[in-house]
Amino acid sequence: MNWARALLLMTIAAGVLWVIEFVNWMLDQRLDRFGLRPRELSGLEGVVTMPFLHPGFWPLLSNTPAFIVLGWAVLISGMRIWTISTGLIVVIGGLLTWFVAPSGLIIGVSSLIFGWLGYLLARAFFSRRILWILGAVVAAFMFSGLFAGLIPSVNSNTSWQAHLCGFLAGVFVGWLLHPRQRRGGAMPPAKQRSKNQRASTQPSSSSEPPSKTRPSSASDPQPSAGSAEGTAPAAAP
């Protein structure tokens, strides 16, 4: 996808988060109840809704730059890969958080941001493509402060479990979508050797002796107008 178009789409997506948070603020944060509640069946819906909700404008403001840039870095590979990777990160990371996080209410897009970061790093490692490696290095450098969010913290306002689960989900998705043996459509070495062996056992057409023909003479019969030789195929009626 075009870089400028990808950036525009991610800016629009960030705008949607701001609109939702503005509505939530107008409703006195009543939408927060749709967040994720670990190990509560009623809180499973938060697996999907958690990234769209925030406890206020300040947390959303701090997440917006990373949301746009990391989301853009994934989106330039195509809308299909962005949709699949984002959906898997949200679901897998959310379910892991639902299992391991302490009781409470968890909301925020930071889990998805950590998932994108893990996905970019894993994609670069497993695919070994130069551009993806450079992109992952730049992303890790720009948002190196995010790694602190993976460290267990006593800060009750931050769910490091959600950060870690999102990051691990991103690494898994990167491994799932970009295994090394599929890099660039390359054939596995075993199959390549087998193909080469089969090719070496097939006789080459150039080794066949040329067919011998004798020069025609005037006494040879010439093909008639209705014979199969020397005439163009008849047109279909």
C-alpha positions in Angstrom: 0.0 0.0 0.0 1.1 3.5 -0.7 2.8 5.1 2.3 0.8 8.3 2.3 -2.5 6.4 2.0 -1.5 4.1 4.9 -0.7 7.1 7.0 -4.0 8.8 6.1 -5.9 5.6 7.1 -4.1 5.3 10.4 -4.8 9.0 11.2 -8.5 8.4 10.5 -8.4 5.3 12.7 -6.9 7.4 15.5 -9.6 10.0 14.9 -12.2 7.3 15.5 -10.6 6.5 18.9 -10.8 10.2 19.8 -14.5 10.4 18.8 -15.3 7.3 20.9 -13.5 8.8 23.9 -15.3 12.1 23.4 -18.6 10.3 23.5 -17.4 8.3 26.5 -16.5 11.6 28.2 -19.9 13.1 27.5 -21.5 10.0 29.0 -19.3 10.3 32.2 -17.1 7.3 31.2 -20.1 5.0 31.2 -18.7 3.1 28.2 -15.8 1.9 30.3 -18.0 -0.9 31.7 -17.6 -2.7 28.3 -13.9 -3.1 29.1 -12.2 -6.4 29.8 -12.7 -8.1 33.2 -10.3 -11.0 33.7 -11.8 -14.4 34.4 -15.4 -13.0 34.3 -17.7 -14.3 31.6 -19.3 -11.0 31.3 -15.9 -9.4 30.8 -15.1 -11.5 27.7 -16.7 -8.9 25.4 -13.8 -6.7 26.5 -11.4 -8.8 24.4 -12.7 -6.9 21.4 -13.9 -3.6 22.9 -10.9 -3.0 25.2 -8.7 -1.2 22.5 -11.5 1.3 21.7 -11.9 2.5 25.3 -9.7 4.7 27.5 -9.9 6.1 31.0 -9.5 9.6 29.8 -8.0 11.9 27.1 -4.5 11.9 28.5 -3.9 8.1 28.2 -5.3 8.3 24.6 -3.0 11.3 23.8 0.0 9.4 25.0 -0.9 6.3 22.9 -1.8 8.2 19.7 1.7 8.6 18.2 2.6 5.0 18.7 -0.8 3.9 17.4 -0.4 5.8 14.2 3.3 5.0 13.5 3.3 1.3 14.4 -0.1 0.7 12.8 1.2 2.5 9.6 4.3 0.3 9.6 2.1 -2.8 9.5 -0.4 -1.3 7.0 2.1 -0.4 4.3 2.4 -4.2 3.7 -1.3 -4.2 2.7 -4.7 -4.0 4.1 -5.1 -7.8 4.1 -2.1 -8.4 6.3 -3.0 -5.5 8.5 -6.5 -6.8 9.1 -5.4 -10.4 9.8 -2.5 -9.4 12.1 -4.5 -6.8 14.0 -7.5 -9.1 14.5 -5.3 -12.0 15.7 -3.4 -9.7 18.1 -6.5 -8.3 19.5 -8.2 -11.7 20.1 -5.1 -13.7 21.2 -3.7 -10.8 23.4 -7.1 -10.1 24.9 -7.7 -13.8 25.8 -4.3 -14.1 27.3 -4.9 -11.0 29.4 -8.3 -12.3 30.4 -6.6 -15.4 31.8 -3.6 -14.0 33.6 -4.4 -10.4 34.6 -5.6 -9.7 38.1 -9.2 -8.8 38.7 -10.3 -5.4 37.7 -11.3 -3.4 34.6 -8.7 -3.2 31.7 -9.2 -0.7 28.9 -6.9 1.0 26.4 -5.3 0.5 23.0 -1.8 0.0 24.4 -2.1 -3.8 24.3 -2.6 -3.6 20.5 0.3 -1.2 20.2 2.6 -3.6 22.0 1.2 -6.4 19.8 2.2 -4.4 16.6 5.6 -3.8 18.0 6.1 -7.6 18.7 4.7 -8.4 15.3 7.2 -6.1 13.5 10.1 -7.5 15.4 9.1 -11.1 14.8 8.3 -10.5 11.1 11.8 -9.0 10.6 13.4 -12.0 12.5 11.6 -14.8 10.7 11.4 -13.3 7.2 15.0 -11.8 7.1 14.0 -9.2 4.6 16.2 -6.1 4.7 13.5 -3.5 4.6 11.5 -5.2 7.3 14.6 -5.5 9.5 15.4 -1.8 9.0 11.7 -1.0 9.8 11.8 -3.0 13.0 15.0 -1.5 14.1 13.7 2.0 13.6 10.4 1.2 15.3 12.3 -0.3 18.3 14.5 2.8 18.5 11.7 5.3 18.3 9.5 3.6 20.9 12.2 2.0 23.1 10.4 3.4 26.1 7.6 1.0 25.4 9.7 -1.9 26.6 9.5 -0.6 30.1 5.8 -1.4 30.0 6.7 -5.1 29.8 8.3 -5.0 33.2 6.1 -6.0 36.2 5.0 -2.8 38.0 3.1 -2.1 41.2 1.4 0.9 39.4 -2.3 -0.1 39.6 -3.2 2.3 36.8 -1.1 0.3 34.3 -1.7 -3.3 33.3 1.7 -4.6 32.4 0.0 -8.0 31.9 -2.0 -6.6 29.0 1.2 -5.1 27.5 3.1 -8.4 27.8 0.2 -10.5 26.5 -0.2 -8.1 23.5 3.5 -8.2 22.8 3.6 -12.1 22.9 0.5 -12.3 20.7 2.3 -10.0 18.2 5.4 -12.2 18.2 3.2 -15.3 17.7 1.4 -13.7 14.8 4.7 -12.7 13.2 5.9 -16.3 13.4 2.5 -17.6 12.1 2.3 -15.3 9.1 6.0 -15.1 8.1 7.8 -18.4 8.7 11.3 -18.6 7.3 10.5 -21.4 4.8 8.0 -19.2 3.0 10.3 -16.2 2.7 10.0 -14.8 -0.8 8.3 -18.0 -2.0 11.6 -19.8 -1.8 11.5 -23.6 -2.1 12.8 -25.6 0.9 16.3 -27.0 0.4 15.1 -30.6 0.5 12.5 -30.0 -2.3 15.0 -28.0 -4.3 17.5 -30.9 -4.2 14.9 -33.4 -5.2 13.9 -31.1 -8.1 17.5 -30.8 -9.2 18.0 -34.6 -9.1 14.9 -35.2 -11.2 16.0 -32.6 -13.7 19.4 -34.2 -14.0 18.0 -37.7 -14.8 15.8 -36.4 -17.7 17.4 -36.7 -21.1 18.0 -33.4 -22.8 16.1 -32.9 -26.1 19.3 -31.3 -27.5 21.1 -34.7 -27.2 18.8 -36.5 -29.6 20.4 -37.1 -33.0 19.0 -35.0 -35.7 16.6 -36.8 -38.1 17.9 -37.7 -41.5 16.1 -36.4 -44.5 16.9 -37.0 -48.2 16.7 -34.3 -50.7 13.6 -34.2 -52.7 13.7 -34.8 -56.4 11.5 -33.7 -59.3 10.3 -37.3 -59.5 8.8 -37.3 -56.0 5.1 -36.9 -55.9 3.9 -33.5 -54.9 1.2 -33.1 -52.2 -2.3 -32.6 -53.7 -4.4 -29.6 -52.8 -6.6 -31.8 -50.5 -3.8 -33.5 -48.6 -2.9 -32.8 -45.0 0.6 -31.5 -45.9 1.3 -28.2 -47.5 -2.2 -26.7 -46.9 -3.5 -24.3 -44.3 -6.2 -25.6 -42.0 -9.7 -24.9 -43.2 -11.6 -22.2 -41.5 -14.4 -23.2 -39.1 -17.9 -22.9 -40.7 
